[in-house]
Amino acid sequence: MEGRYQVGERVVVRSDTPKGYCRTPFYLRGRPGVVTGQLGPFLDPEKMGYGLPGLPKRFLYTVRFGQSGLWSDYDGPAGDTLIADIFEHWLDPGE
């Protein structure tokens, strides 16, 4: 299974608000980031949360976000980042 995004590619976390179990942090939704790693295909934990087998597998990425882009009142160093693992179905191409 190949991933859609490559390391270094800009992405945006989808801003959906589905009902029920979700593994994507709310504070990252709609925020831009950069792919820093491809972790490979994994069972879908959102489906497994409902007792389903988690298939088809979903590709998982490590994505880096600038802290100042996440928190409007962030006053730390400009280079501070947050790293999160995000499944491909939650990502859209960035600009």
Protein Blocks (a to p, Z undefined) as FASTA:
>chain_A
ZZfbdghiacdddfbdcehjdfbdfklgopacddfbdebjcddfklmmnopahiacdddd
dddddfklmmmklcbdfkbccdddddfklpccdZZ
